[in-house]
Amino acid sequence: MPHPNETKRITKTSLYSWVLFRNIHLQLIVIGVIVVTVSMRVLPLEMQKRIINEAIGMKDLPALYLYCGLYIGAVTLAGVLKYVINLMQNYIGEKTLMTVRERLYEHLLSLPVQFYRRTSPGNVISYIITEFIPVATFIGQAVAVPAVNILTFFAMAAYMIHLNPVIGLISITLYPLELILLPRIQKYFRRANRRRIKHTQRLSGLVGEAVTGVHEVHSNASIPLEKQRFKKVLLKLYKATLMQNALRFGIKFVNNFFMSLGPFILFLIGGYYAIQGHFDVGAIVAFLSAYEKLYDPWKELMEFWQVYQDSSVRYKQIMRAFDHAPEFAQAVEGREPYHLDNDIEVRDLSFVVGGNIKLLDRVSLTVKGGEHVALVGFSGSGKSTLALCIAQLYKYTGGSVLVGGREVSELTKPDISHNLGMVAQHPFIFDGTVRDNLLYSCRSLSMQGGGCTDSGEEPDLDTLIKLTQQVGLFTDILAFALRTRLGSEEENPGLREIIVASRREFQLGETGMFADVAEHIEFFDPAAYSRYMTVAENIAFGAPIKDEFDPEHLHLHPRFMEFLESHGLMAHLTVLGETLARVVTDELGPEPPHEAFAKCPIPEAYYPEYLKVANRLDSGEPLNALENGLILRLALGFVPGLHRQVDLDKGFANRVVNSRRDFVALAELAFPDGFSFFQPDRYIESLNIQDNILFGRVRADSPGAEDEINHRIMQALIMQGALEAVAEIGLAFEVGSMGDRLSGGQRQKIALARTFLKNPPVLILDEATAALDNKSQGRVQNIITSNLKGKSTVLAVIHRLDMLPHYDKVVVLKAGKIVEQGPYQELLDKKGALYTLIHGREE
């Protein structure tokens, strides 16, 4: 029989219900270990009494050895068993927490889209990650801590009464007084804790909101405003935390006070009995030890009670925040997902929000299977809302939407996934590789029993290349690969030799087959200074392999510094670095925008430090060693072809070229594995694939040249049979969190490609090409028209009205209603709503 927690919605479960969830046998083992542990805690007390009274008092050496051995054995075993109990507590708590988080995460993803429009991402992250930590602690301790401490309390109390009933009973009666006082303080502590959690969540949400909307913050220069909002909530959190800690310290004070009363009673009454000869010294020592151990379980139970209160408050708040039922069934039961016809019927569809705001008002629309329909209208007309209702992302409040004769609101998510694909205006890209994102829909479909291929396997490399070429993404994938350094030979067998072979045609320059792009490349020449290499690369005529020679550390290397001094380069580098620091900081000012660092020799992260250095230079103050290092680092990283702020002295450039041979000799002798030198017949490990193939760098003063050069590189790779291997590298490019390493156009191309890979019967495009340039938009539209017309039903929200002639039907919406629909030319001839939308006037 399944556990109730397996069938209930997770937000309806209680905290205690997880204590025994799949853990009963482990909890029973824990209790067994606890019983043995408590026995081992009592035995040392008896040994203390016997050591003093019998062994020492009777001067019995064998008894001393025996009792001391039993004492240390019991103490050691009790410690080991306590360690085992802690490990089992931790295992139970973390294992259950993993299950709870997994179930809650699944529930979160099933919640309506509208829920996330009013819920801060920061709060969701805080709830599922941070706020659950005390819950794991409580679940792990829920059986073990009460059991071990209650048993220990009664065992110690029984032993104290055994030693002296009067003193034992008096000592134990102190605890009811503490039981009356402590709960009152803890009541206020819980209130303070709830306030602290509330303000922590608000602060987390505020930080998440500011980070997510950092572009808006920067564009409005609203850092002071955000700081003010942050400080206001931070102050409330500060006060709530102070109050909570004050109450926590009060609880500790009460505990410590009552703990001190026990020895007082023992010394007063026990001393009297000892003087009267009714209580021996060994019994006093054992009694005192027992009393101290009697307090330990009480203290741990109080701490456990606080853990329970804290985790209980957190658990209830978390579950209350997410206690919403999914709008649609998340899984099919007792059948396979439907494979529906691709006709769409919309009847009297309404979508009302905020009480009585009608975003859609009795919309009716018929789309035949394979028909392509464009939705147009001014902003706020309801076209995107209509698309989202058909895609089951919004639950409509009235009317009906039928896909293949089935009501959309009654279909499960797998039914929708098998029959419909959607590309949004701002598609989401997940952290991972380009390949991971392209195959996202396919992998999800395969987990539901479907797939993007007839065999159910993932699309092969040829399919990915073909489709990414169609949407214009392949050139980006190739660019990702060309900017990558190769991994080990095992990862890329034979590719180094192929790259060197491809290089030869480019090295022929204007006499080779790629002569048309030769003028846009600055080839590596050992006899000439390269304007597209750093000063450090020019000196070495190579690139670093070890970290100690990279741009972050090279200026700190003593042998390199000696080389610069001995060859007369240091003085000019110092002047160059100081000039760059002054000129760049004067040009950019105190707070330059992020975009200003695109072709800046100073990295954005180091700019504040260089600003201070420039100010010291302007004031005539001498620089310290660290600042001189920054100046040298800046000069060594200077690339004349990119950094146009300062001209490079020709005499210095000649000295650099003349020093190369000496540097190579020094490197081969002093640090043979430090640099990879530029040799035309060898692969250069420290350079990316593009620089290796070209054996040079693309000139920055040639707009559009890089795309043309990449096209020629692709031809060279095809000739060498290596295009697929390089494409694999590009597909493995890590796109970053939320695709932040991609442009908006690249994100849309990935979203389009992954939906086209799925090849759904119904395709919904919500301004899916808005971030693409005109050429790319035309390419995508050509794919839709050529490959999908008559096969897949396409419903597209259109922002470029010149694309409308490609569609079978145009639907014009205004204020949530369809005002006209029909073929493009027919609507234009009517000179109605569409004509007005296009020409801006009505005739």
Buried (B, 14 or more C-beta within 10 A) or exposed (E): EEEEBEEEBBBEBBBBEBBBBBBEEBBEEBBEBBEEBBBBBBBBBBBBBBBBBBBBEEEBEEBBEBBEEBBEBBBEBBEEBBEBBEEBBBEBBBBBBEBBBEBBEEBBEBBBEBBEEEBBBBBBBBBBEEBBEBBBBBBBBBBBBBBBBBBBBEBBBEBBBBBBEEBBEBBBEBBEEBEEEBEEBBEBBBBBBBBBBBBBBBBBBBBBBBEBBEEEBEEEEBEEEBEEBBEEBBEBBEBBBEBBEEBBEBBEEBBEEBBEBBBEBBEEBBEEBBEEEEBBEBBBBBBBBBBEBBBBBBBBBBBBBBBBBBBBBBBBBBBEBBEBEBBBBEEBEEEEBBEBBBBBBBEEBBBBEEEEEBBBBBBBBBBBBBBBBBBBBEEEBBBBBBBBBBBBBBBBBEBBBBBBEBEBBEBBBBBBBBBBBBBBBEBEBEEBBBBBBBBBBBBBBBEBEBBBBEEEEBBEEEBBBEBBBBBBBBBBBBBBBBBBBBEEEEEBEEBBEBBBBBBBBBBEBEEBEBBEBBEBBBBBBBEEBBBBBBBBBBBBBBBBBEEBBEBEBBBEBEEBBEBBEEBEBBEBBBBBBBBBBBBBBEEBEEEBEEEBBEEBBBBEEEBEBBBBBBEBBEEEEEBEEEBBBBBBBBBBBBBBBBBEBBEBEEEBBEBBBEBBEEBBEBBEEEBEEBBBBBBBEEBBEBBBBBBBBBBBBBBBEBEEBBEBBBBBBBBBBEBBEBBEBBBBBBBBBEBEEEBEEBEBBBBBBBBBBBBBBBBBBBBBBBBBBBBBEEEBBBBBBEBBBEEBBEEBBBBBBBBBBEBBEBBBBBBBBBBBBBBBBBBBEEBBEEEBBBBBBBEEEEE
